Structure formats: C-alpha cells, structure tokens
Amino acid sequence: MFKKVLIANRGEIAVRLIRACREMGILAVAVYSEADRSALHVRTADEAVLIGPPPPGESYLSIKRILEAAGKSSAQAVHPGYGFLSENAEFAAAVQDAGLVFVGPTPETIRAMGDKARARARIQAAGIPVVPGYQGEDGNGPLRDAARALGYPVLVKAAAGGGGKGMRAVWKEDQLYGALASARRESRYAFGDERLILEKLVANARHVEFQILADSSGCTLHLFERECSIQRRHQKIIEETPSPFLDSDLRREMGAAAVAAAQSVDYRNAGTVEFIVDPESREFYFLEMNTRLQVEHPITEMAVGIDLVQWQLRLAAGEPLAIGQEDLSQRGHAIECRVYAEDPSNQFLPVAGRLLKVVEPGGPGVRVDSGVSSGDEVSVHYDPLISKVIVHAESRPVAIRRMQAALKEYVLLGLMTNLEFLHAALAHPDFQQGKASTSFVEEHFANWQPPAEMVPPEALIAAALAEPQSPTPASNGQAQNDPYNPWRRGDHFRLGTGGTPSA
C-alpha cells in the first residue's frame, strides 16, 4: 500500500479523501491555490503545497504544477477526486510518466469514455442503447443542422466533461447559438476543452446510474443504482438509493448493461455508468460513463456497506476484489442532499463570502461530508458546494424524515444557502411518492420563494461580530454578459444586502 498520496483537488472531496487515507495509515498531501490558503482541506492534510493563483487554469487545472507538488512532497500516487483533472487522460498519462500511480482507470479508458463523443460510439458498438444524438464536426453550422435533424428540444453537452458543466437545454432554434457559445466558454473554463456534442432531450426522464468497481484482472462488479433525477442546471442536488422507480427485473438488466459498458473499455478502479430511463416505456439509454468517483458516492457506501475511496486506493495498489456480485446487497435506504451557497429563488445563482457560523447535524444514520467550517470563505472562483448531507435508514419514508430533521438542524450563517429549498423539495408529494423526474424543479419550483421567518438571535450576534461583507463581483465582464454563467451576478448575499441569514 502507498505511504503517501497527493490529493489533486479541493473542498469537501479533498477532505473526504484525506480522511480515507488517514484511516488506512497513508499520509495525505493537499494542494491549494492562493484563494484556499486557509481552507479546511489544507488544514486537514498531513502536508500542503501551494500550486498557484485562484483561477483553476493556473492551479487546480495545471498538470505541471500538480506534478511538481507531487515530486516536492515525494508522493507515490495521485488521487484526482472529481471535477478538475479527474477525467483528463493527459493528466492520468502524465502522472504515470512521472513514475506515480494514478488512482483511477487507465488513460486509454479515460480517453475512450471521458470523451462523450467517443463513448457514445463505443457503447453503441457494444450493443447498449444510447440516446439519439450527434457527435461529429462541432462548428455552429453542423450543430445547427444536426439539431434540426434530431428535432427540438436538444441538449448541448461538453464532449470532454460532466457534472452538468457545459450543458444547455435548447428548446427552439433561436436559442441554439447563444447556448453553444455559453457551453463552449464553460467547458473551456472547467475542462480546458470546448468541443460539444448534441443529444435529443428526453423529457420527464428518470436519471439512474450504476456504481462500478473493477480490478486489474478484469473482475467487474456493480454496486447497484443511485437515482439522481432531482436536478437544477443539469446538476444533481438530491440522490437516493435504491431508486423508487426500478423493480428487480429492470435493476438486474441495467446492472448487467453497466458491467458490459465497463468491460467494453477494459475498465479498472471505480466508475459510474449513467442512464436515462423513459418512465412510460421503461426503456433505458446509456447517457455517459464517469471515469472517476461521483459526488453522490456516499449513499452507495451507506446502503452497501463498502468504503469506495478505500477500495479505489486498494485497487490502484494492485489488490484484487475480495468480493463477488453475489456478496453485495442493498440494505435500507440512503439519501444525499447537496448543500450549496446559492439563491434558489433567483435561478440558483451562486453566492460567495464568509460563513460566519457552521453547526452540522448529527445523530444515528446522519453523515456530513463538508469542505468548510465556521469562518471559512466560499470563493467566487470555484463551485459553491458547501457540503453533502447523507442519511441512512431502514426504509425510504424514515430516510426522508431523517433528512428533513438533519436539514432543520443544520446551521449555516452568513450566506444564503439552499437548505430551505431542499426541505421543500423533500416535502413535495411527487418526491414523497417517488414520482419525481428530471423536470421536477422546473415543473414545481420555478417561482419558489423561501418562507418569511424571523431572524434568529444568534444570526444577529454573528452578523454584529463579523466584518462587513460586500458583494463579490463576477470574475470577469464576459461572465456578466453571459446569461448562462451562474456567476454573472455577484449581488446575492443575505448579509450586506438587507436579506435574512439562512439557518
């Protein structure tokens, strides 16, 4: 097993990886930008190395600087987490060329499946159904012609990334060119690659993914599904397992397809195969394969009883899988809510600034994976994810109630968050009855407003003691003019603009 691992990421996932390393007796090295000097992942790690200024392209997306940090710290392996360079084949190859172990699949597999255009062709050849789409020349003209051939609505997607970044729904042709320009900018900023593909938009679909583990001998297992239909801006915000939509036959069929997809590219380590399911026909279609750890991996850990991060490290070190498919089962029900610094009542626009007070929920069956503590900053430079709240219970109704109680107990003062929105989503009859689709937020919460509540005394005390907060402007003028860029406005602070702190 490795003695020292460099974590090429930040925020809550970096903290999660560091803790897994610590449990295994592995020293963890953090990297950080100048904006993250006092971040929780830096304070948690055994060592930390500065890799550059705040813009991701000069720090967390810089292969050269991350490899220099690995060399300086004498790390033996690099774990990429999710986002940033986690699905970058050149990064994985550079790690290997430097004599280090990349904790993930091979560069060849990342190249085959991380590139959405190549992945579609590969999966089609393996006989697995895919969403109708187009993955050819991506100039505006060819994409316009392809969209006409597919028929609107269509989905513009980044060819080199995932996580909802570089993705735009286009309902009619006069929206297409603006969506293409915006998707290219976001994709270039997030992944260093602006290539695009198109897919037919499946309305009111169920988004279901399967967790995969595979060792170096080719043994491949699935760890069952996660339903991820509750989304905003094509990014998941509530996930659960088991899916309330699948029956045992469909679960078995989709699990077999996920394993076949992984084996078609000689997959190694942990990954996720994502599907869209038509709720009427119950037909499923391959969407993409994420060649990395998923944000929502904790609910699989809770329901299946396996530490996925520790298994990633063991598989990367050459250990074989010590379990078979027949040894795996789902126990109870698990739900994850992603907690963001954002304004759900105003198109989920992110906010930035200081968290004055953080008090996390606890109790049986409650887990919080967080990247912040009291006094920490949420930066305009990065995704505004604060933490993930995960609960596990013996049944879905009990898990929902446990999550609602945990969200009510969670205290985040100083910035607007989506806590109240998450609670409202969990209480909606469609979610309660397991009927929610990918259009859930647009259908039921388009004009949602938080309930008017008294400001709690502790919020006023915290605000009085805090330094005055001023709005943080968007990162550049281009972002200000981009209607799709979530940072196009910087004036959505609860404190400093007369709003009420979220508790």
DRENTORZA-416820 format. One record per residue (C-alpha): residue number from 0; y, x, z. Coordinates in Angstrom, 3 decimals, padded with zeros to 6 digits. Each point is the difference from the previous one (the first is absolute). Layout:
BEGIN
> n y x z
> NUM Y X Z $
...
//
This chain:
BEGIN
> n y x z
> 0 000.000 000.000 000.000 $
> 1 003.573 001.076 -000.659 $
> 2 001.968 001.713 002.747 $
> 3 003.427 -000.920 -001.350 $
> 4 001.157 -002.744 -002.412 $
> 5 003.448 -000.443 -001.528 $
> 6 001.228 -003.606 -000.221 $
> 7 002.014 -000.356 -003.222 $
> 8 001.772 -003.203 001.029 $
> 9 002.293 -001.603 002.553 $
> 10 000.433 -003.139 002.111 $
> 11 -002.759 -002.096 001.495 $
> 12 -002.764 001.326 -002.254 $
> 13 000.795 003.585 000.948 $
> 14 -000.226 -000.935 003.693 $
> 15 -003.299 -001.799 -000.650 $
> 16 -001.462 003.053 -001.755 $
> 17 001.201 002.379 002.700 $
> 18 -001.706 -002.069 002.688 $
> 19 -003.263 -000.076 -001.944 $
> 20 000.121 003.791 -000.327 $
> 21 000.660 000.374 003.718 $
> 22 -003.052 -002.119 000.880 $
> 23 -002.119 002.307 -002.187 $
> 24 001.403 003.193 001.521 $
> 25 001.945 000.857 -003.164 $
> 26 003.528 001.417 000.163 $
> 27 002.451 -002.138 -002.006 $
> 28 003.001 001.420 -001.864 $
> 29 002.869 -002.354 -000.866 $
> 30 002.496 000.487 -002.801 $
> 31 003.463 -001.481 000.191 $
> 32 003.276 -000.319 -001.875 $
> 33 003.375 000.611 001.563 $
> 34 000.296 -003.759 000.560 $
> 35 -003.197 000.047 002.071 $
> 36 000.725 002.896 002.345 $
> 37 -000.484 -002.159 003.100 $
> 38 -002.519 -002.467 -001.475 $
> 39 -003.021 -001.135 001.998 $
> 40 -002.509 001.696 -002.303 $
> 41 001.814 003.306 000.525 $
> 42 -000.038 -000.437 003.763 $
> 43 -003.676 -001.005 -000.021 $
> 44 -001.393 002.858 -002.108 $
> 45 -001.253 003.355 001.288 $
> 46 002.294 001.784 -002.469 $
> 47 002.763 -001.110 -002.368 $
> 48 001.495 001.631 -003.101 $
> 49 003.329 -000.889 -001.636 $
> 50 -000.457 -000.585 -003.748 $
> 51 003.451 -000.946 -001.271 $
> 52 002.877 -002.486 -000.119 $
> 53 -000.417 -003.789 000.330 $
> 54 -000.573 -001.025 -003.660 $
> 55 -003.781 -000.285 -000.517 $
> 56 000.123 002.006 -003.211 $
> 57 001.271 002.979 001.976 $
> 58 -002.377 -000.379 002.947 $
> 59 -002.984 -002.378 000.222 $
> 60 -000.500 -000.023 -003.784 $
> 61 000.377 003.767 -000.380 $
> 62 -003.445 001.494 -000.621 $
> 63 001.380 003.522 000.263 $
> 64 001.615 -000.545 003.412 $
> 65 -003.005 -001.782 001.474 $
> 66 -002.338 002.792 -001.123 $
> 67 002.394 002.566 001.448 $
> 68 -000.154 -001.889 003.303 $
> 69 -003.798 -000.012 -000.137 $
> 70 -000.040 003.740 -000.582 $
> 71 002.544 000.691 002.722 $
> 72 -002.028 -002.013 002.532 $
> 73 -003.421 001.346 -001.107 $
> 74 -001.323 -003.541 -000.503 $
> 75 -003.449 -000.337 -001.549 $
> 76 000.378 -003.510 -001.406 $
> 77 002.726 -002.432 -001.071 $
> 78 -000.094 -003.745 000.685 $
> 79 002.472 -001.883 -002.227 $
> 80 000.031 -003.345 001.845 $
> 81 001.228 -002.754 -002.318 $
> 82 002.995 -000.104 -002.337 $
> 83 001.921 003.133 -001.014 $
> 84 -002.531 002.471 -001.527 $
> 85 -003.171 -001.735 001.197 $
> 86 -001.006 -001.121 -003.516 $
> 87 001.412 002.981 -001.880 $
> 88 -002.777 001.879 -001.805 $
> 89 002.192 003.077 -000.491 $
> 90 000.559 000.185 003.737 $
> 91 -003.719 -000.293 000.763 $
> 92 -000.747 002.725 -002.550 $
> 93 002.755 002.239 001.375 $
> 94 -001.410 -000.385 003.517 $
> 95 -003.422 001.069 -001.240 $
> 96 001.448 002.867 -002.050 $
> 97 001.672 001.253 003.172 $
> 98 -003.422 000.285 001.627 $
> 99 000.455 -003.101 002.177 $
> 100 -001.977 -003.230 000.286 $
> 101 001.636 -003.185 -001.227 $
> 102 -001.017 -002.904 002.263 $
> 103 -000.709 -002.523 -002.701 $
> 104 -001.739 -000.316 -003.359 $
> 105 -000.016 002.667 -002.706 $
> 106 003.004 000.540 -002.279 $
> 107 -002.095 -001.318 -002.900 $
> 108 -000.696 -003.267 001.816 $
> 109 003.626 -000.396 001.044 $
> 110 001.040 000.586 -003.591 $
> 111 -002.489 -002.578 -001.288 $
> 112 000.802 -002.739 002.538 $
> 113 003.482 000.829 001.241 $
> 114 001.303 -000.426 -003.531 $
> 115 -000.110 -003.783 -000.363 $
> 116 -000.258 000.118 -003.793 $
> 117 -003.019 002.327 000.049 $
> 118 -001.560 -001.921 002.871 $
> 119 000.050 -003.278 -001.924 $
> 120 -001.743 001.589 -002.974 $
> 121 -002.574 001.719 002.211 $
> 122 -000.820 -003.183 001.931 $
> 123 -000.283 -002.065 -003.159 $
> 124 -002.499 002.512 -001.342 $
> 125 -002.022 -000.433 003.209 $
> 126 -000.279 -003.736 -000.666 $
> 127 002.281 -001.153 002.822 $
> 128 002.517 -002.738 -000.931 $
> 129 003.673 000.988 000.001 $
> 130 003.206 -002.034 -000.113 $
> 131 001.157 -000.325 -003.636 $
> 132 002.627 002.642 -000.611 $
> 133 001.476 002.803 -002.085 $
> 134 -000.097 003.732 000.629 $
> 135 001.289 001.574 -003.214 $
> 136 003.314 001.465 -001.149 $
> 137 002.514 -000.917 002.695 $
> 138 003.278 -000.023 -001.860 $
> 139 002.083 -003.158 000.345 $
> 140 -000.974 -001.242 -003.456 $
> 141 -003.788 000.317 000.397 $
> 142 000.173 -001.488 003.497 $
> 143 002.042 -002.941 -001.290 $
> 144 -002.547 -000.642 -002.758 $
> 145 -002.866 000.288 002.480 $
> 146 001.667 -002.448 002.392 $
> 147 000.387 -002.510 -002.818 $
> 148 -003.665 000.403 -000.914 $
> 149 -001.141 -000.444 003.615 $
> 150 002.335 -002.924 000.587 $
> 151 002.405 -000.325 002.906 $
> 152 -000.042 000.401 002.939 $
> 153 -001.024 003.663 000.002 $
> 154 -000.070 002.724 002.607 $
> 155 001.645 003.372 -000.666 $
> 156 -001.823 002.734 001.930 $
> 157 000.455 003.722 000.575 $
> 158 -002.859 001.816 -001.771 $
> 159 -000.132 002.783 002.587 $
> 160 000.453 -001.755 003.321 $
> 161 -000.737 -002.938 002.243 $
> 162 001.122 -001.702 003.185 $
> 163 002.204 -002.442 -001.910 $
> 164 002.445 002.714 -001.055 $
> 165 001.040 -000.063 -003.654 $
> 166 -001.299 -003.578 -000.314 $
> 167 002.022 -002.935 -001.359 $
> 168 -000.949 -003.581 -000.856 $
> 169 001.600 -001.137 -003.262 $
> 170 000.040 -003.742 -000.679 $
> 171 001.895 -000.033 -003.316 $
> 172 001.002 002.496 -002.656 $
> 173 003.671 000.290 000.881 $
> 174 -001.069 001.516 003.351 $
> 175 -002.262 002.639 -001.545 $
> 176 002.327 002.906 -000.814 $
> 177 001.710 -000.102 003.389 $
> 178 -003.381 -000.061 001.726 $
> 179 -001.239 002.936 -002.098 $
> 180 003.065 002.115 000.811 $
> 181 -000.229 -000.779 003.717 $
> 182 -003.765 000.614 000.148 $
> 183 000.402 003.368 -001.758 $
> 184 002.651 001.134 002.485 $
> 185 -002.039 -001.028 003.020 $
> 186 -003.183 001.514 -001.404 $
> 187 001.733 003.285 -000.809 $
> 188 001.489 000.167 003.502 $
> 189 -003.234 -000.955 001.802 $
> 190 -002.603 001.785 -002.138 $
> 191 001.844 002.422 -002.280 $
> 192 -001.328 -001.936 -003.026 $
> 193 001.722 -002.860 -001.837 $
> 194 -002.814 -001.199 -002.296 $
> 195 -000.675 -003.752 000.041 $
> 196 -002.763 -002.454 -000.892 $
> 197 -000.094 -003.803 -000.263 $
> 198 -002.384 -002.570 001.444 $
> 199 -000.160 -003.740 -000.341 $
> 200 001.283 -001.535 003.233 $
> 201 -002.718 -002.117 001.624 $
> 202 001.866 -002.717 001.888 $
> 203 -001.083 -001.184 003.459 $
> 204 -002.730 002.634 000.125 $
> 205 -001.851 001.390 003.003 $
> 206 000.352 003.765 000.449 $
> 207 -003.238 001.425 001.410 $
> 208 -000.915 003.685 000.297 $
> 209 -003.138 001.870 001.050 $
> 210 -000.083 003.196 002.070 $
> 211 -002.191 002.774 -001.414 $
> 212 -001.529 003.125 001.579 $
> 213 -001.928 002.569 -002.059 $
> 214 -001.443 003.427 000.804 $
> 215 -000.508 003.070 -002.180 $
> 216 -003.595 -000.967 -000.843 $
> 217 001.123 -003.241 -001.651 $
> 218 -000.949 -002.377 002.820 $
> 219 002.576 -002.811 -000.250 $
> 220 000.537 -002.863 002.444 $
> 221 002.440 -002.857 000.288 $
> 222 001.358 -001.009 003.388 $
> 223 000.699 -003.590 -001.050 $
> 224 003.241 -001.622 -001.015 $
> 225 003.568 -000.435 001.109 $
> 226 002.084 -002.948 -001.177 $
> 227 003.562 001.063 -000.824 $
> 228 001.487 -003.125 -001.600 $
> 229 003.079 -000.248 002.262 $
> 230 002.517 002.189 -001.848 $
> 231 003.682 000.443 -000.628 $
> 232 001.421 002.104 -002.865 $
> 233 -003.692 000.522 -000.988 $
> 234 -000.562 001.852 003.271 $
> 235 -002.474 -001.273 002.571 $
> 236 001.333 -001.074 003.381 $
> 237 -002.963 -001.825 001.598 $
> 238 -003.645 000.993 -000.540 $
> 239 -003.221 -001.292 001.508 $
> 240 -003.757 000.450 -000.014 $
> 241 -002.276 -001.778 -000.676 $
> 242 001.767 -001.876 -002.785 $
> 243 000.148 -003.737 000.768 $
> 244 -000.503 -000.630 -003.736 $
> 245 -003.217 001.893 -000.755 $
> 246 -003.477 -001.381 000.558 $
> 247 -003.038 002.239 000.424 $
> 248 -000.977 -000.117 -003.698 $
> 249 003.464 000.938 -001.288 $
> 250 000.307 002.684 002.698 $
> 251 -003.287 001.540 -001.099 $
> 252 000.960 -000.126 -003.701 $
> 253 003.442 001.536 000.536 $
> 254 -001.374 002.671 002.334 $
> 255 -002.512 001.043 -002.663 $
> 256 002.786 000.144 -002.611 $
> 257 002.110 002.165 002.313 $
> 258 -002.877 002.456 000.490 $
> 259 -000.630 000.058 -003.764 $
> 260 003.682 000.705 -000.664 $
> 261 -000.061 002.927 002.441 $
> 262 -003.211 001.410 -001.447 $
> 263 001.372 -000.239 -003.547 $
> 264 002.459 002.786 000.887 $
> 265 -002.313 001.984 002.305 $
> 266 002.126 -000.985 002.990 $
> 267 000.068 002.036 003.218 $
> 268 001.608 -000.682 003.401 $
> 269 001.813 -003.268 000.863 $
> 270 001.536 -002.336 -002.537 $
> 271 000.750 -003.636 -000.690 $
> 272 -000.849 -002.207 -002.982 $
> 273 002.452 -002.869 -000.386 $
> 274 -000.727 -003.314 -001.694 $
> 275 001.881 -003.147 -000.945 $
> 276 -002.007 -003.208 000.434 $
> 277 000.782 -003.238 -001.837 $
> 278 -000.257 -002.652 002.737 $
> 279 -001.004 -002.737 -002.448 $
> 280 -002.736 001.753 -001.984 $
> 281 -000.851 002.476 002.786 $
> 282 -000.161 002.688 -002.699 $
> 283 001.150 003.444 001.123 $
> 284 001.731 002.765 -001.960 $
> 285 000.408 003.700 000.716 $
> 286 003.631 000.743 000.829 $
> 287 000.081 003.682 000.933 $
> 288 -001.713 002.653 002.071 $
> 289 001.980 001.781 002.686 $
> 290 -001.375 003.516 000.330 $
> 291 001.258 000.409 003.549 $
> 292 000.107 -001.574 003.429 $
> 293 001.590 -003.454 000.016 $
> 294 002.797 -001.167 002.278 $
> 295 -002.266 -002.826 001.161 $
> 296 -003.033 002.158 000.838 $
> 297 000.182 -000.817 003.766 $
> 298 -001.343 -003.544 -000.404 $
> 299 -003.145 001.393 -001.625 $
> 300 -000.323 002.446 002.880 $
> 301 000.323 -002.834 002.522 $
> 302 -002.467 -002.338 -001.711 $
> 303 -002.597 002.558 -001.113 $
> 304 000.298 002.453 002.887 $
> 305 000.529 003.182 -002.052 $
> 306 002.877 002.496 000.204 $
> 307 000.898 000.423 -003.679 $
> 308 002.306 002.969 000.516 $
> 309 -002.623 001.953 001.909 $
> 310 -002.529 -000.822 -002.705 $
> 311 002.475 001.250 -002.623 $
> 312 000.162 003.329 001.793 $
> 313 -003.781 000.183 000.456 $
> 314 -000.644 -000.795 -003.660 $
> 315 002.619 002.543 -001.112 $
> 316 -001.796 002.600 002.139 $
> 317 -003.237 -000.741 -001.876 $
> 318 -001.814 -002.226 002.492 $
> 319 -002.275 -002.693 -001.489 $
> 320 000.354 -003.659 000.852 $
> 321 -002.225 -000.645 002.974 $
> 322 -000.159 -003.755 -000.620 $
> 323 -001.309 -002.338 -002.685 $
> 324 001.365 -003.267 -001.385 $
> 325 -002.512 -001.928 002.098 $
> 326 001.429 001.598 003.165 $
> 327 003.440 -001.520 -000.577 $
> 328 001.194 -003.423 001.061 $
> 329 003.215 -001.845 000.787 $
> 330 000.577 -001.005 003.600 $
> 331 002.597 -002.587 000.918 $
> 332 003.330 -000.227 -001.808 $
> 333 002.860 002.506 -000.338 $
> 334 003.598 -000.494 -001.164 $
> 335 002.769 002.513 -000.724 $
> 336 003.733 -000.701 -000.207 $
> 337 002.359 002.606 -001.435 $
> 338 003.225 000.220 001.972 $
> 339 003.008 000.987 -002.102 $
> 340 003.676 000.637 000.625 $
> 341 001.187 -002.577 -002.506 $
> 342 001.758 -003.353 -000.394 $
> 343 -002.528 -002.683 -001.042 $
> 344 002.805 -002.547 -000.352 $
> 345 001.709 002.119 -002.668 $
> 346 -002.705 000.990 -002.505 $
> 347 -001.671 002.280 002.555 $
> 348 002.676 002.637 -000.459 $
> 349 -000.668 003.098 002.138 $
> 350 002.267 001.102 002.806 $
> 351 000.485 003.443 001.501 $
> 352 001.293 001.392 003.246 $
> 353 -001.097 000.630 003.569 $
> 354 -002.606 -001.940 001.953 $
> 355 001.574 -000.308 003.425 $
> 356 -003.050 -001.276 001.840 $
> 357 -003.676 -000.209 -000.970 $
> 358 -002.627 -001.702 002.180 $
> 359 -003.374 -000.415 -001.674 $
> 360 -002.435 -002.841 000.758 $
> 361 -003.343 000.672 001.613 $
> 362 -003.035 -001.646 001.488 $
> 363 -003.627 -000.483 -001.075 $
> 364 -000.522 000.156 -003.746 $
> 365 003.566 001.127 -000.777 $
> 366 000.820 003.271 -001.779 $
> 367 003.371 001.305 -001.191 $
> 368 000.221 002.808 -002.568 $
> 369 003.637 001.068 000.224 $
> 370 002.240 002.726 -001.327 $
> 371 002.928 -000.573 002.370 $
> 372 001.020 -000.192 003.632 $
> 373 003.229 -000.907 001.796 $
> 374 002.995 001.861 -001.400 $
> 375 -001.603 000.882 -003.340 $
> 376 001.700 -000.509 -003.347 $
> 377 -001.199 -002.092 -002.938 $
> 378 001.259 002.002 -002.975 $
> 379 001.433 -001.326 -003.239 $
> 380 -001.983 002.674 -001.836 $
> 381 -003.476 -001.410 000.685 $
> 382 -002.011 -003.195 000.192 $
> 383 001.254 -002.088 002.962 $
> 384 -003.486 -000.579 001.465 $
> 385 000.289 000.285 003.786 $
> 386 -003.560 -000.686 001.072 $
> 387 -003.126 -002.079 -000.472 $
> 388 -001.279 -002.453 002.593 $
> 389 -003.769 -000.502 -000.172 $
> 390 -002.062 -002.480 001.979 $
> 391 -003.739 -000.692 000.233 $
> 392 -001.679 -003.075 001.475 $
> 393 -003.274 -001.915 -000.145 $
> 394 001.328 -002.533 -002.545 $
> 395 002.871 -000.529 -002.434 $
> 396 001.819 -002.653 002.087 $
> 397 -000.109 002.228 003.073 $
> 398 001.167 003.010 -002.045 $
> 399 002.974 -001.990 -001.324 $
> 400 001.005 -001.050 003.511 $
> 401 -000.422 003.558 001.264 $
> 402 002.248 001.302 -002.790 $
> 403 002.645 -002.615 000.700 $
> 404 000.002 000.976 003.663 $
> 405 000.241 003.710 -000.878 $
> 406 002.959 -000.568 -002.325 $
> 407 001.811 -001.992 002.703 $
> 408 -000.595 002.851 002.430 $
> 409 001.288 002.678 -002.400 $
> 410 003.550 001.154 000.817 $
> 411 002.022 001.753 -002.726 $
> 412 003.698 000.131 000.805 $
> 413 002.786 001.426 -002.139 $
> 414 -001.143 -000.979 -003.498 $
> 415 -000.967 -003.198 -001.720 $
> 416 -003.769 -000.217 -000.528 $
> 417 -002.473 -002.423 -001.551 $
> 418 -001.675 -000.901 003.322 $
> 419 001.253 -003.598 000.015 $
> 420 -000.977 -000.425 -003.652 $
> 421 -003.521 001.261 000.658 $
> 422 -000.376 -002.472 002.843 $
> 423 001.185 -002.836 -002.257 $
> 424 -002.433 001.033 -002.760 $
> 425 -002.931 000.020 002.433 $
> 426 000.943 -003.490 001.192 $
> 427 000.170 -001.536 -003.495 $
> 428 -002.775 -002.553 -000.691 $
> 429 -001.091 001.750 -003.225 $
> 430 -000.597 003.248 001.864 $
> 431 -001.609 -001.745 002.947 $
> 432 -002.431 -001.730 -002.369 $
> 433 -000.720 003.161 -002.032 $
> 434 001.584 -001.430 -003.161 $
> 435 002.798 002.521 -000.587 $
> 436 000.289 001.679 -003.418 $
> 437 002.152 002.843 -001.349 $
> 438 002.808 -002.527 -000.612 $
> 439 000.026 -001.069 003.673 $
> 440 003.336 001.616 000.907 $
> 441 001.818 -001.196 -003.139 $
> 442 -001.327 -003.539 000.383 $
> 443 000.613 -000.527 003.699 $
> 444 002.612 002.511 001.188 $
> 445 002.485 000.382 -002.855 $
> 446 002.832 -001.348 002.161 $
> 447 -001.353 000.998 003.398 $
> 448 002.474 000.662 002.799 $
> 449 -000.810 001.332 003.486 $
> 450 000.383 -002.473 002.854 $
> 451 003.275 000.201 001.890 $
> 452 -000.671 001.480 003.423 $
> 453 001.997 001.289 002.920 $
> 454 000.473 003.762 000.087 $
> 455 -002.224 001.303 002.821 $
> 456 001.900 001.865 002.760 $
> 457 -001.944 003.216 -000.598 $
> 458 001.227 000.020 -003.591 $
> 459 003.612 -000.192 001.116 $
> 460 -000.544 002.819 002.500 $
> 461 -001.672 002.159 -002.632 $
> 462 002.780 -000.724 -002.471 $
> 463 002.677 000.859 002.558 $
> 464 -001.642 003.344 000.764 $
> 465 -000.620 000.888 -003.624 $
> 466 002.351 001.863 -002.298 $
> 467 001.763 -002.343 -002.448 $
> 468 -002.094 -000.509 -003.113 $
> 469 001.569 -000.163 -003.431 $
> 470 -001.623 -001.248 -003.162 $
> 471 -001.889 002.650 -001.942 $
> 472 000.909 -000.085 -003.698 $
> 473 -002.630 -000.110 -002.693 $
> 474 -001.189 003.441 -001.062 $
> 475 001.965 000.011 -003.256 $
> 476 002.116 -002.117 -002.284 $
> 477 -002.917 -000.638 -002.304 $
> 478 -001.886 -001.663 002.843 $
> 479 003.051 -002.162 000.700 $
> 480 -000.074 -001.294 -003.573 $
> 481 -003.767 -000.516 -000.190 $
> 482 -000.842 -003.611 000.952 $
> 483 -003.632 000.977 000.657 $
> 484 000.699 002.989 002.250 $
> 485 -000.543 -001.044 003.645 $
> 486 002.675 002.461 001.144 $
> 487 002.679 -001.363 -002.308 $
> 488 001.938 -001.215 003.038 $
> 489 000.474 001.716 003.308 $
> 490 001.771 -002.635 002.064 $
> 491 -002.881 -001.852 001.638 $
> 492 000.102 001.288 003.554 $
> 493 -000.376 -002.422 002.888 $
> 494 002.171 002.175 002.230 $
> 495 003.361 000.982 -001.386 $
> 496 000.361 -003.093 -002.213 $
> 497 000.065 -002.744 002.578 $
> 498 -003.685 -000.872 -000.274 $
> 499 -002.589 -000.574 002.693 $
> 500 -002.467 002.774 000.841 $
> 501 -003.631 -000.811 -000.686 $
> 502 -002.366 -000.092 002.949 $
//
